[in-house]
């Protein structure tokens, strides 16, 4: 019984989250400042900068939000993320997650 | 941010980047494969999400730069980057383990680029 209640709550919670996924084309237009380090499509050429092409949308959103809030500390990314709106973050994540690059590896 | 600022940051970052890149070059992909049993339960399952402390997709690391993987692991180990599971796992890794794991996960870069 408890499991049924828990499952119902989970379904209700997930339904309450808005399904806004961002606009990849808008994200590409907003990505000029990202290109210098992460490359034009998110496949960075410099080994110290992570590739972000093909990364999960929600992980990119989380990373940018954490840089913005200061939960994740990085002297380069902090000022970049500080100026982004929630909409910008969603659009950028939509753009980079739609590019080919990173893969799932077992 | 001006163009000059971008140039300064880029120069700084490239200088910083070259150090771990040398370390990562020492990694052995085959040895990394043999050490990744702690990684696959989350990073090796398609669509897998963390449930603690927040819910989000576990990042893809196949094809990532080896130097960046080493840097991320070192930051988890030192505590500069916070994630309870990753901190615990990274704390158990030696520099050699990190280099080997990074070499293993980075070794798909060519395959990834061709897709």
Backbone of each chain as ProteinMPNN parsed JSONL, in Angstrom:
{"seq_chain_A": "XXXXXXXXXXXXXXXXXXXXXXXXXXXXXXXXXXXXXXXXXXXXXXXXXXXXXXXXXXXXXXXXXXXXXXXXXXXXXXXXXXXXXXXXXXXXXXXXXXXXXXXXXX", "coords_chain_A": {"N_chain_A": [[0.846, -1.208, 0.0], [1.88, 1.223, 0.896], [3.787, 1.473, -1.084], [2.221, 1.926, -3.317], [1.124, 4.41, -2.756], [3.457, 5.925, -2.71], [4.339, 5.611, -5.356], [2.251, 6.889, -6.693], [2.563, 9.488, -5.774], [5.047, 10.067, -6.919], [4.44, 10.05, -9.638], [2.651, 12.189, -9.742], [4.321, 14.266, -8.969], [6.236, 14.297, -11.055], [4.609, 14.982, -13.155], [4.029, 17.544, -12.507], [6.251, 19.003, -13.064], [7.325, 21.373, -15.364], [7.434, 20.779, -18.87], [9.384, 22.14, -20.358], [11.779, 22.37, -22.76], [13.675, 23.948, -23.964], [15.097, 25.779, -26.773], [16.857, 24.676, -29.453], [17.869, 26.126, -31.69], [17.76, 28.778, -30.859], [19.499, 28.525, -28.763], [21.909, 28.023, -30.071], [22.384, 30.521, -31.219], [22.922, 31.946, -28.947], [25.321, 31.016, -28.145], [27.828, 32.132, -28.621], [29.805, 33.024, -26.791], [30.558, 30.683, -25.664], [31.875, 29.222, -27.531], [34.63, 29.819, -27.769], [36.01, 28.288, -25.886], [34.679, 25.771, -25.689], [34.38, 24.96, -28.293], [32.828, 25.118, -31.61], [30.61, 23.383, -31.838], [30.489, 22.257, -29.413], [32.312, 20.282, -29.138], [35.086, 20.417, -27.728], [38.437, 21.447, -28.462], [40.576, 21.783, -26.818], [42.189, 20.014, -24.294], [41.679, 20.435, -21.592], [39.254, 21.598, -21.367], [35.958, 20.615, -21.013], [34.238, 18.456, -23.296], [31.019, 19.151, -24.425], [29.17, 18.531, -26.238], [26.428, 16.592, -27.091], [25.969, 15.915, -24.497], [23.782, 15.12, -21.738], [20.713, 16.881, -21.671], [19.464, 17.71, -19.226], [21.571, 17.494, -17.482], [23.378, 19.424, -18.375], [21.861, 21.706, -17.868], [21.72, 21.564, -15.091], [24.462, 21.85, -14.443], [25.035, 24.471, -15.375], [23.257, 25.971, -13.832], [24.28, 25.413, -11.301], [26.808, 26.594, -11.51], [26.017, 29.212, -11.74], [24.7, 29.659, -9.292], [26.759, 29.293, -7.589], [27.156, 26.918, -6.373], [28.71, 25.16, -7.724], [32.053, 25.645, -8.216], [34.006, 27.642, -10.271], [36.414, 29.592, -11.762], [36.273, 30.481, -14.382], [33.799, 29.682, -15.492], [31.933, 30.748, -13.694], [31.501, 33.665, -14.037], [30.488, 33.532, -16.647], [28.107, 32.064, -16.461], [26.712, 33.634, -14.724], [25.372, 35.663, -16.049], [23.338, 34.465, -17.423], [19.926, 33.776, -18.177], [17.184, 31.731, -16.982], [15.877, 30.832, -19.213], [17.88, 31.203, -21.189], [19.715, 29.277, -20.293], [18.246, 26.915, -20.624], [17.918, 26.975, -23.42], [20.596, 26.89, -24.363], [21.389, 24.423, -23.318], [19.658, 22.807, -24.754], [20.651, 23.155, -27.31], [23.386, 22.187, -27.186], [22.999, 19.576, -26.239], [21.847, 18.435, -28.408], [23.798, 18.07, -30.244], [26.345, 16.005, -31.853], [28.636, 14.046, -30.071], [29.748, 13.384, -27.103], [29.474, 10.064, -25.753], [27.579, 7.278, -24.469], [29.265, 5.085, -22.441], [30.081, 1.857, -21.518]], "CA_chain_A": [[0.0, 0.0, 0.0], [2.792, 2.366, 0.929], [4.425, 1.58, -2.392], [1.271, 2.515, -4.257], [1.059, 5.847, -2.439], [4.731, 6.508, -3.131], [4.338, 5.649, -6.819], [1.306, 7.923, -7.097], [3.203, 10.785, -5.5], [6.109, 10.262, -7.906], [3.797, 10.387, -10.914], [2.108, 13.544, -9.62], [5.451, 15.196, -8.94], [6.858, 14.413, -12.366], [3.668, 15.666, -14.029], [3.997, 18.958, -12.128], [7.438, 19.671, -13.603], [7.032, 21.81, -16.723], [8.201, 20.036, -19.866], [10.046, 23.098, -21.228], [13.058, 21.751, -23.06], [14.591, 24.878, -24.614], [15.073, 25.864, -28.238], [18.242, 24.496, -29.893], [18.289, 27.192, -32.61], [18.006, 29.962, -30.014], [20.703, 28.215, -27.993], [23.084, 28.204, -30.934], [22.613, 31.974, -31.341], [23.417, 32.467, -27.666], [26.505, 30.241, -27.748], [29.091, 32.736, -29.092], [30.83, 33.086, -25.744], [30.941, 29.314, -25.281], [32.67, 28.654, -28.619], [36.067, 30.021, -27.575], [36.593, 27.182, -25.117], [34.033, 24.473, -25.904], [34.3, 24.642, -29.715], [31.58, 25.579, -32.226], [29.48, 22.476, -31.617], [30.613, 21.665, -28.081], [33.422, 19.321, -29.103], [36.242, 21.281, -27.497], [39.72, 20.938, -28.946], [41.539, 21.858, -25.723], [41.93, 18.851, -23.438], [41.256, 20.784, -20.245], [37.863, 22.041, -21.426], [35.132, 19.441, -21.322], [33.301, 18.379, -24.408], [29.641, 19.204, -23.944], [28.307, 18.086, -27.338], [25.787, 15.304, -26.848], [25.734, 15.696, -23.058], [22.354, 15.141, -21.395], [20.119, 18.212, -21.499], [19.24, 18.096, -17.826], [22.856, 17.647, -16.795], [23.91, 20.736, -18.759], [21.065, 22.692, -17.12], [22.166, 21.519, -13.695], [25.821, 22.404, -14.335], [24.978, 25.929, -15.527], [22.586, 26.533, -12.643], [25.212, 25.307, -10.172], [27.83, 27.638, -11.682], [25.354, 30.494, -11.478], [24.403, 29.793, -7.856], [27.99, 29.169, -6.816], [27.257, 25.561, -5.816], [29.894, 24.609, -8.377], [32.972, 26.779, -8.287], [34.982, 27.653, -11.354], [36.639, 31.018, -12.035], [35.909, 30.831, -15.768], [32.371, 29.467, -15.739], [31.066, 31.549, -12.812], [31.016, 34.901, -14.684], [29.718, 33.192, -17.854], [26.768, 31.614, -16.082], [26.038, 34.673, -13.931], [24.528, 36.518, -16.897], [22.342, 33.665, -18.155], [18.596, 33.588, -17.602], [16.742, 30.334, -17.011], [15.577, 30.575, -20.619], [19.177, 31.034, -21.866], [20.281, 27.992, -19.864], [17.468, 25.855, -21.295], [18.218, 27.016, -24.855], [21.966, 26.411, -24.558], [21.387, 22.982, -23.042], [18.965, 22.162, -25.878], [21.564, 23.167, -28.46], [24.535, 21.28, -27.033], [22.583, 18.179, -26.091], [21.409, 17.923, -29.719], [24.979, 17.877, -31.089], [27.003, 14.704, -31.712], [29.921, 14.154, -29.38], [29.91, 12.416, -26.021], [28.691, 8.838, -25.892], [27.449, 6.407, -23.308], [30.275, 4.022, -22.531], [29.943, 0.946, -20.384]], "C_chain_A": [[0.877, 1.252, 0.0], [3.474, 2.595, -0.413], [3.524, 2.257, -3.41], [1.18, 4.028, -4.016], [2.316, 6.557, -2.932], [4.757, 6.667, -4.65], [3.417, 6.752, -7.326], [1.91, 9.317, -6.906], [4.276, 11.095, -6.545], [5.518, 10.701, -9.236], [3.277, 11.821, -10.865], [3.222, 14.583, -9.651], [6.032, 15.413, -10.327], [5.932, 15.142, -13.333], [3.668, 17.172, -13.751], [5.19, 19.728, -12.686], [7.158, 20.099, -15.045], [7.969, 21.146, -17.731], [8.883, 20.99, -20.844], [11.462, 22.626, -21.496], [14.043, 22.702, -23.73], [14.562, 24.755, -26.117], [16.509, 25.785, -28.759], [18.741, 25.631, -30.804], [18.596, 28.468, -31.836], [19.277, 29.761, -29.211], [21.964, 28.425, -28.815], [23.428, 29.69, -31.065], [23.228, 32.55, -30.075], [24.762, 31.869, -27.279], [27.841, 30.88, -28.131], [30.183, 32.741, -28.026], [31.325, 31.702, -25.345], [31.981, 28.74, -26.252], [34.165, 28.703, -28.354], [36.714, 28.853, -26.843], [35.993, 25.82, -25.492], [33.924, 24.082, -27.375], [32.926, 25.001, -30.274], [30.369, 24.678, -31.967], [29.566, 21.788, -30.253], [31.661, 20.568, -27.995], [34.719, 20.108, -28.952], [37.515, 20.614, -27.989], [40.767, 20.935, -27.837], [41.187, 20.816, -24.668], [41.413, 19.211, -22.048], [39.818, 21.292, -20.202], [36.978, 20.867, -21.796], [34.375, 19.579, -22.633], [31.899, 18.415, -23.804], [28.652, 18.789, -25.031], [27.728, 16.719, -27.001], [25.561, 15.0, -25.375], [24.224, 15.774, -22.786], [21.874, 16.57, -21.14], [20.024, 18.597, -20.028], [20.542, 18.214, -17.031], [23.497, 18.997, -17.122], [23.184, 21.846, -17.995], [21.549, 22.744, -15.674], [23.54, 22.168, -13.521], [25.775, 23.934, -14.41], [24.311, 26.588, -14.317], [23.514, 26.497, -11.427], [26.346, 26.331, -10.275], [27.236, 28.991, -11.313], [25.124, 30.709, -9.971], [25.666, 29.775, -7.004], [28.156, 27.803, -6.169], [28.445, 24.832, -6.437], [30.824, 25.781, -8.648], [33.97, 26.631, -9.414], [35.171, 29.104, -11.781], [36.267, 31.425, -13.459], [34.4, 30.751, -15.966], [31.47, 30.357, -14.875], [30.583, 32.842, -13.491], [30.202, 34.642, -15.953], [28.266, 32.897, -17.466], [25.984, 32.702, -15.353], [25.056, 35.483, -14.768], [23.411, 35.756, -17.604], [21.008, 33.628, -17.406], [18.265, 32.099, -17.633], [16.464, 29.922, -18.453], [16.871, 30.344, -21.425], [19.758, 29.652, -21.566], [19.565, 26.838, -20.566], [17.804, 25.805, -22.791], [19.617, 26.468, -25.145], [22.045, 24.899, -24.351], [20.714, 22.226, -24.185], [19.888, 22.085, -27.092], [22.674, 22.125, -28.299], [24.127, 19.818, -26.88], [22.155, 17.579, -27.423], [22.586, 17.707, -30.673], [25.581, 16.487, -30.866], [28.359, 14.867, -31.029], [30.082, 13.067, -28.34], [29.006, 11.209, -26.247], [28.582, 8.121, -24.546], [28.479, 5.298, -23.462], [30.176, 3.151, -21.304], [31.271, 0.742, -19.694]], "O_chain_A": [[0.663, 2.193, -0.764], [3.709, 3.73, -0.83], [3.972, 3.043, -4.245], [1.162, 4.818, -4.96], [2.246, 7.648, -3.499], [5.143, 7.715, -5.169], [3.755, 7.466, -8.27], [1.781, 10.195, -7.759], [4.402, 12.232, -7.0], [6.032, 11.613, -9.883], [3.439, 12.58, -11.821], [3.09, 15.637, -10.273], [6.292, 16.545, -10.737], [6.4, 15.843, -14.23], [3.352, 17.975, -14.628], [5.154, 20.955, -12.775], [6.789, 19.262, -15.869], [9.158, 20.975, -17.464], [8.96, 20.692, -22.037], [12.261, 22.494, -20.569], [15.161, 22.29, -24.039], [14.075, 23.769, -26.67], [17.297, 26.706, -28.543], [19.895, 26.048, -30.702], [19.575, 29.157, -32.124], [20.043, 30.7, -28.998], [22.964, 28.941, -28.316], [24.596, 30.075, -31.028], [23.97, 33.53, -30.13], [25.293, 32.173, -26.211], [28.886, 30.245, -27.986], [31.351, 32.492, -28.327], [32.396, 31.569, -24.752], [32.827, 27.921, -25.891], [34.889, 27.759, -28.667], [37.844, 28.473, -27.151], [36.718, 24.831, -25.6], [33.433, 22.998, -27.688], [31.97, 25.17, -29.517], [29.238, 25.159, -31.887], [28.814, 20.856, -29.97], [31.884, 19.99, -26.931], [35.374, 20.428, -29.944], [37.658, 19.392, -27.944], [41.735, 20.177, -27.899], [40.048, 20.739, -24.208], [40.777, 18.385, -21.393], [39.229, 21.406, -19.127], [37.228, 20.194, -22.796], [33.938, 20.664, -23.018], [31.638, 17.776, -22.785], [27.449, 18.703, -24.786], [28.467, 15.795, -26.663], [25.022, 13.946, -25.035], [23.488, 16.424, -23.528], [22.548, 17.358, -20.478], [20.453, 19.681, -19.634], [20.611, 18.936, -16.037], [24.088, 19.636, -16.252], [23.805, 22.802, -17.534], [21.759, 23.818, -15.109], [23.762, 22.933, -12.582], [26.404, 24.614, -13.6], [24.755, 27.634, -13.844], [23.533, 27.429, -10.624], [26.794, 26.872, -9.265], [27.88, 29.809, -10.656], [25.331, 31.807, -9.453], [25.65, 30.188, -5.844], [29.156, 27.543, -5.5], [29.1, 24.012, -5.794], [30.422, 26.784, -9.238], [34.686, 25.634, -9.506], [34.2, 29.778, -12.124], [35.978, 32.594, -13.711], [33.797, 31.655, -16.544], [30.357, 30.684, -15.286], [29.379, 33.097, -13.523], [29.327, 35.435, -16.3], [27.328, 33.416, -18.07], [24.753, 32.702, -15.358], [24.03, 35.938, -14.263], [22.613, 36.364, -18.318], [20.961, 33.472, -16.186], [18.984, 31.307, -18.242], [16.777, 28.804, -18.862], [16.952, 29.418, -22.232], [20.229, 28.952, -22.463], [20.203, 25.899, -21.043], [17.956, 24.725, -23.36], [19.797, 25.675, -26.069], [22.693, 24.19, -25.121], [21.145, 21.131, -24.546], [19.906, 21.085, -27.809], [22.875, 21.283, -29.174], [24.834, 18.923, -27.342], [22.103, 16.357, -27.565], [22.397, 17.217, -31.786], [25.36, 15.867, -29.826], [29.136, 15.75, -31.394], [30.504, 11.955, -28.655], [27.933, 11.311, -26.841], [29.377, 8.333, -23.63], [28.547, 4.648, -24.505], [30.185, 3.647, -20.177], [31.349, 0.002, -18.713]]}, "seq_chain_B": "XXXXXXXXXXXXXXXXXXXXXXXXXXXXXXXXXXXXXXXXXXXXXXXXXXXXXXXXXXXXXXXXXXXXXXXXXXXXXXXXXXXXXXXXXXXXXXXXXXXXXXXXXXXXXXXXXXX", "coords_chain_B": {"N_chain_B": [[32.52, 41.267, -21.252], [35.622, 41.743, -22.781], [37.324, 41.275, -25.952], [40.004, 41.082, -25.439], [40.028, 40.229, -22.807], [39.0, 37.695, -23.129], [41.043, 36.539, -24.575], [43.113, 36.659, -22.669], [42.103, 34.978, -20.67], [41.909, 32.64, -22.133], [44.599, 32.109, -22.712], [45.609, 31.723, -20.155], [44.13, 29.494, -19.364], [44.914, 27.58, -21.205], [47.558, 27.268, -20.503], [47.264, 26.198, -17.933], [45.952, 23.936, -18.645], [47.776, 22.318, -19.933], [49.308, 20.946, -18.058], [47.774, 18.822, -16.566], [47.207, 17.398, -18.87], [49.535, 16.151, -19.609], [49.856, 14.341, -17.512], [47.591, 12.739, -17.92], [48.242, 11.469, -20.216], [49.692, 9.341, -19.462], [47.997, 7.339, -18.825], [46.541, 4.048, -18.979], [44.415, 2.551, -21.138], [43.412, -0.109, -21.12], [43.973, -0.984, -18.542], [42.387, 0.82, -17.23], [39.832, 0.019, -17.996], [39.671, -2.309, -16.552], [39.347, -1.323, -14.059], [36.94, -0.078, -13.761], [34.621, -0.848, -12.432], [33.279, 0.511, -10.439], [32.239, 2.626, -11.741], [30.446, 1.959, -13.772], [27.878, 1.336, -12.88], [26.447, 3.676, -12.716], [27.381, 5.517, -14.757], [27.35, 3.892, -16.931], [24.866, 3.148, -17.766], [22.233, 3.604, -19.891], [20.224, 6.517, -19.853], [20.134, 6.612, -17.128], [19.487, 8.039, -13.942], [20.625, 10.155, -11.296], [19.605, 9.897, -7.892], [20.134, 11.105, -5.611], [21.999, 13.871, -4.398], [20.15, 15.275, -5.887], [17.807, 14.963, -8.604], [18.853, 14.064, -11.704], [20.158, 13.447, -15.029], [22.832, 11.176, -15.179], [26.015, 12.262, -16.112], [27.273, 11.827, -19.479], [30.34, 10.277, -20.193], [31.857, 9.042, -22.059], [34.232, 9.417, -24.553], [35.039, 11.835, -23.609], [37.568, 14.353, -22.919], [40.641, 13.065, -21.714], [42.261, 14.496, -19.937], [40.472, 16.252, -18.816], [38.76, 14.543, -17.451], [40.495, 13.494, -15.519], [41.031, 15.853, -14.129], [38.474, 16.469, -13.122], [38.055, 14.257, -11.421], [40.134, 14.643, -9.609], [39.308, 17.02, -8.455], [36.969, 16.226, -7.211], [38.079, 14.49, -5.366], [39.66, 16.209, -3.817], [37.718, 17.753, -2.758], [36.931, 20.128, -3.86], [34.965, 19.951, -5.748], [31.638, 19.041, -5.351], [29.917, 16.16, -4.792], [28.221, 13.652, -3.284], [28.519, 10.799, -3.865], [30.481, 10.772, -5.864], [32.602, 12.003, -4.577], [33.264, 10.152, -2.607], [34.002, 7.966, -4.157], [36.105, 8.993, -5.729], [37.919, 9.555, -3.742], [38.996, 7.134, -3.187], [40.669, 6.605, -5.231], [43.871, 6.36, -6.792], [46.413, 8.505, -8.288], [47.29, 7.176, -10.531], [45.196, 5.363, -10.983], [43.207, 7.201, -11.696], [44.281, 8.279, -14.047], [44.321, 5.992, -15.654], [41.566, 5.311, -15.804], [40.609, 7.62, -17.022], [41.923, 7.461, -19.46], [40.713, 5.218, -20.484], [37.952, 5.994, -20.746], [38.226, 8.174, -22.444], [39.054, 7.025, -24.741], [37.213, 6.514, -26.686], [36.971, 8.662, -28.279], [37.516, 9.022, -31.028], [35.718, 7.31, -32.256], [33.363, 8.469, -31.379], [33.441, 10.942, -32.64], [33.106, 10.205, -35.241], [30.52, 9.459, -35.446]], "CA_chain_B": [[33.891, 40.75, -21.414], [36.205, 42.193, -24.051], [38.081, 40.275, -26.69], [41.289, 40.932, -24.753], [39.77, 39.394, -21.627], [38.848, 36.313, -23.608], [42.4, 36.097, -24.924], [43.859, 36.437, -21.423], [41.567, 33.774, -20.026], [42.272, 31.483, -22.968], [46.025, 31.843, -22.522], [45.744, 31.175, -18.8], [43.551, 28.158, -19.299], [45.731, 26.653, -22.001], [48.741, 27.007, -19.683], [46.835, 25.294, -16.868], [45.484, 22.696, -19.262], [48.855, 21.468, -20.422], [49.856, 20.115, -16.985], [47.08, 17.532, -16.445], [47.225, 16.667, -20.141], [50.72, 15.305, -19.575], [49.546, 13.25, -16.59], [46.594, 11.866, -18.511], [48.87, 10.712, -21.296], [50.286, 8.138, -18.895], [46.97, 6.358, -18.513], [46.456, 2.829, -19.788], [42.979, 2.28, -21.319], [43.065, -1.486, -20.737], [43.971, -1.005, -17.075], [41.217, 1.599, -16.819], [38.659, -0.848, -18.192], [39.648, -3.291, -15.465], [39.098, -0.63, -12.781], [35.764, 0.795, -13.837], [33.413, -1.47, -11.884], [32.572, 1.495, -9.611], [31.703, 3.686, -12.607], [29.437, 1.51, -14.734], [26.539, 1.287, -12.307], [25.763, 4.95, -12.999], [27.769, 6.116, -16.045], [27.262, 2.927, -18.023], [23.48, 2.744, -18.013], [21.548, 4.641, -20.66], [19.056, 7.145, -19.237], [20.178, 6.497, -15.674], [19.488, 9.321, -13.236], [20.969, 10.157, -9.886], [18.437, 10.203, -7.083], [20.587, 11.843, -4.442], [21.032, 14.708, -3.669], [19.159, 15.843, -6.805], [17.502, 14.05, -9.709], [19.255, 14.504, -13.048], [20.841, 12.375, -15.748], [24.262, 11.007, -14.94], [26.661, 12.749, -17.342], [28.009, 10.933, -20.374], [31.779, 10.536, -20.123], [32.507, 8.375, -23.191], [34.743, 10.374, -25.538], [35.487, 13.076, -22.955], [39.03, 14.501, -22.847], [41.228, 12.39, -20.554], [42.761, 15.498, -18.983], [39.33, 16.816, -18.086], [38.279, 13.509, -16.52], [41.439, 13.48, -14.396], [40.816, 17.082, -13.352], [37.207, 16.341, -12.392], [38.253, 13.295, -10.335], [40.985, 15.266, -8.584], [38.512, 18.034, -7.743], [36.082, 15.494, -6.289], [38.9, 13.948, -4.279], [40.105, 17.311, -2.941], [36.561, 18.397, -2.159], [36.565, 21.346, -4.584], [33.715, 19.684, -6.418], [30.875, 18.282, -4.374], [28.851, 15.204, -5.072], [28.559, 12.653, -2.256], [29.018, 9.521, -4.391], [31.734, 10.965, -6.591], [33.665, 12.299, -3.603], [33.657, 8.894, -1.959], [34.691, 7.115, -5.134], [37.377, 9.613, -6.121], [38.831, 9.486, -2.598], [39.631, 5.815, -3.17], [41.481, 6.438, -6.446], [45.22, 6.925, -6.855], [46.64, 9.271, -9.525], [47.408, 6.194, -11.621], [43.83, 4.897, -11.264], [42.511, 8.273, -12.408], [44.832, 8.366, -15.403], [43.875, 4.808, -16.4], [40.131, 5.449, -16.065], [40.445, 8.705, -17.997], [42.381, 6.953, -20.759], [39.68, 4.294, -20.978], [36.747, 6.695, -21.188], [38.55, 9.086, -23.552], [39.513, 6.287, -25.913], [36.162, 6.451, -27.702], [36.831, 9.983, -28.91], [37.496, 8.909, -32.491], [34.455, 6.682, -32.616], [32.305, 9.444, -31.114], [33.51, 11.996, -33.653], [32.683, 9.648, -36.53], [29.082, 9.183, -35.417]], "C_chain_B": [[34.454, 41.174, -22.779], [36.946, 41.032, -24.708], [39.424, 39.998, -25.983], [41.141, 40.031, -23.518], [39.698, 37.922, -22.028], [40.218, 35.729, -23.929], [43.207, 35.77, -23.669], [43.413, 35.141, -20.75], [42.003, 32.538, -20.803], [43.727, 31.105, -22.742], [46.267, 31.177, -21.173], [45.293, 29.718, -18.772], [44.395, 27.152, -20.071], [46.994, 26.287, -21.211], [48.413, 26.004, -18.58], [46.522, 23.918, -17.443], [46.627, 21.76, -19.608], [49.411, 20.557, -19.329], [49.107, 18.789, -16.814], [47.078, 16.718, -17.735], [48.414, 15.721, -20.18], [50.481, 14.1, -18.68], [48.635, 12.233, -17.253], [47.196, 10.983, -19.594], [49.46, 9.405, -20.783], [49.264, 7.025, -18.653], [46.943, 5.196, -19.492], [44.975, 2.456, -19.92], [42.571, 0.881, -20.858], [43.019, -1.626, -19.215], [42.761, -0.26, -16.541], [39.945, 0.778, -16.915], [38.513, -1.828, -17.033], [39.32, -2.656, -14.111], [37.759, 0.087, -12.742], [34.481, 0.196, -13.262], [32.609, -0.484, -11.029], [31.86, 2.537, -10.47], [30.451, 3.236, -13.354], [28.01, 1.515, -14.195], [25.749, 2.559, -12.538], [26.084, 5.466, -14.397], [27.58, 5.17, -17.225], [25.846, 2.515, -18.392], [22.73, 3.881, -18.699], [20.333, 5.181, -19.927], [19.049, 7.107, -17.727], [20.249, 7.875, -15.022], [19.939, 9.144, -11.8], [19.682, 10.401, -9.114], [18.834, 10.994, -5.842], [21.843, 12.619, -4.784], [19.991, 15.364, -4.574], [18.908, 14.816, -7.901], [17.917, 14.692, -11.027], [20.034, 13.368, -13.705], [22.322, 12.352, -15.396], [25.009, 11.393, -16.22], [27.319, 11.643, -18.163], [29.487, 11.289, -20.261], [32.545, 9.833, -21.236], [32.932, 9.407, -24.224], [35.189, 11.687, -24.92], [37.021, 13.134, -22.964], [39.563, 13.834, -21.575], [41.664, 13.402, -19.497], [41.613, 16.077, -18.156], [38.783, 15.803, -17.073], [39.182, 13.449, -15.294], [41.203, 14.699, -13.505], [39.543, 16.98, -12.509], [37.379, 15.396, -11.192], [39.1, 13.891, -9.22], [40.202, 16.293, -7.783], [37.5, 17.382, -6.797], [36.89, 15.014, -5.087], [39.304, 15.047, -3.297], [38.935, 17.993, -2.241], [36.171, 19.702, -2.833], [35.255, 21.189, -5.333], [32.924, 18.746, -5.537], [29.831, 17.399, -5.032], [29.158, 14.022, -4.169], [29.153, 11.364, -2.825], [30.379, 9.7, -5.051], [32.895, 11.304, -5.651], [34.186, 11.026, -2.979], [34.459, 8.022, -2.919], [36.061, 7.687, -5.475], [38.404, 9.522, -4.989], [39.595, 8.169, -2.582], [40.591, 5.613, -4.341], [42.864, 7.073, -6.293], [45.333, 7.749, -8.142], [46.686, 8.338, -10.734], [46.022, 5.661, -12.008], [43.089, 5.94, -12.1], [42.976, 8.37, -13.857], [44.349, 7.195, -16.253], [42.395, 4.912, -16.766], [39.886, 6.512, -17.142], [40.841, 8.226, -19.385], [41.333, 6.015, -21.355], [38.471, 5.052, -21.521], [37.022, 7.626, -22.37], [38.795, 8.324, -24.845], [38.439, 6.112, -26.981], [36.041, 7.738, -28.501], [36.717, 9.882, -30.42], [36.156, 8.351, -32.963], [33.303, 7.69, -32.472], [32.265, 10.499, -32.213], [32.972, 11.508, -34.989], [31.173, 9.452, -36.6], [28.265, 10.34, -35.982]], "O_chain_B": [[33.809, 40.973, -23.809], [37.162, 39.976, -24.113], [39.905, 38.866, -25.935], [41.997, 39.196, -23.227], [40.249, 37.042, -21.367], [40.513, 34.581, -23.598], [43.893, 34.75, -23.604], [44.23, 34.326, -20.322], [42.41, 31.531, -20.225], [44.054, 29.928, -22.597], [47.019, 30.209, -21.06], [45.971, 28.842, -18.236], [44.567, 26.012, -19.64], [47.444, 25.141, -21.244], [49.182, 25.078, -18.322], [46.786, 22.886, -16.825], [46.464, 20.54, -19.579], [49.939, 19.49, -19.642], [49.725, 17.729, -16.904], [46.962, 15.493, -17.7], [48.319, 14.618, -20.718], [50.848, 12.976, -19.026], [48.862, 11.027, -17.168], [46.711, 9.881, -19.852], [49.701, 8.476, -21.554], [49.633, 5.9, -18.316], [47.275, 5.34, -20.668], [44.343, 2.087, -18.931], [41.503, 0.707, -20.271], [42.143, -2.297, -18.668], [42.176, -0.648, -15.53], [39.088, 0.83, -16.032], [37.407, -2.139, -16.59], [39.05, -3.359, -13.137], [37.471, 0.795, -11.777], [33.384, 0.666, -13.562], [31.392, -0.624, -10.907], [30.981, 3.249, -9.986], [29.517, 4.013, -13.549], [27.052, 1.677, -14.951], [24.518, 2.533, -12.556], [25.175, 5.817, -15.15], [27.64, 5.591, -18.381], [25.647, 1.637, -19.231], [22.608, 4.979, -18.155], [19.506, 4.413, -19.435], [18.074, 7.521, -17.1], [20.969, 8.76, -15.483], [19.673, 8.121, -11.17], [18.764, 11.043, -9.625], [17.977, 11.491, -5.111], [22.718, 12.049, -5.435], [19.035, 15.954, -4.072], [19.71, 13.904, -8.098], [17.393, 15.737, -11.414], [20.506, 12.451, -13.034], [22.973, 13.395, -15.328], [24.672, 10.906, -17.299], [27.844, 10.668, -17.625], [29.846, 12.467, -20.237], [33.759, 10.005, -21.351], [32.109, 10.179, -24.716], [35.671, 12.569, -25.631], [37.689, 12.101, -23.01], [39.006, 14.016, -20.492], [41.458, 13.187, -18.303], [41.76, 16.355, -16.966], [38.391, 16.175, -15.967], [38.7, 13.364, -14.164], [41.178, 14.588, -12.28], [39.533, 17.353, -11.336], [36.914, 15.688, -10.091], [38.829, 13.678, -8.038], [40.401, 16.429, -6.576], [37.209, 17.911, -5.724], [36.447, 15.118, -3.943], [39.289, 14.836, -2.084], [39.12, 18.717, -1.262], [35.189, 20.329, -2.436], [34.522, 22.156, -5.533], [33.463, 17.763, -5.027], [28.96, 17.884, -5.755], [30.239, 13.44, -4.265], [30.173, 10.883, -2.331], [31.301, 8.912, -4.843], [34.038, 10.929, -5.912], [35.394, 10.838, -2.836], [35.463, 7.419, -2.54], [37.055, 6.962, -5.506], [39.605, 9.424, -5.238], [40.697, 8.086, -2.039], [41.249, 4.577, -4.437], [43.009, 8.166, -5.745], [44.443, 7.694, -8.991], [46.19, 8.667, -11.811], [45.706, 5.523, -13.19], [42.429, 5.607, -13.084], [42.169, 8.522, -14.773], [44.01, 7.369, -17.424], [42.012, 4.633, -17.902], [39.071, 6.328, -18.046], [40.178, 8.545, -20.372], [41.094, 6.014, -22.563], [38.017, 4.782, -22.633], [36.144, 7.842, -23.205], [38.749, 8.908, -25.928], [38.727, 5.613, -28.069], [35.122, 7.892, -29.305], [35.908, 10.581, -31.029], [35.55, 8.838, -33.917], [32.404, 7.759, -33.31], [31.192, 10.901, -32.662], [32.445, 12.292, -35.778], [30.611, 9.296, -37.684], [27.037, 10.264, -36.028]]}, "name": "protein", "num_of_chains": 2, "seq": "XXXXXXXXXXXXXXXXXXXXXXXXXXXXXXXXXXXXXXXXXXXXXXXXXXXXXXXXXXXXXXXXXXXXXXXXXXXXXXXXXXXXXXXXXXXXXXXXXXXXXXXXXXXXXXXXXXXXXXXXXXXXXXXXXXXXXXXXXXXXXXXXXXXXXXXXXXXXXXXXXXXXXXXXXXXXXXXXXXXXXXXXXXXXXXXXXXXXXXXXXXXXXXXXXXXXXXXXXXXXX"}
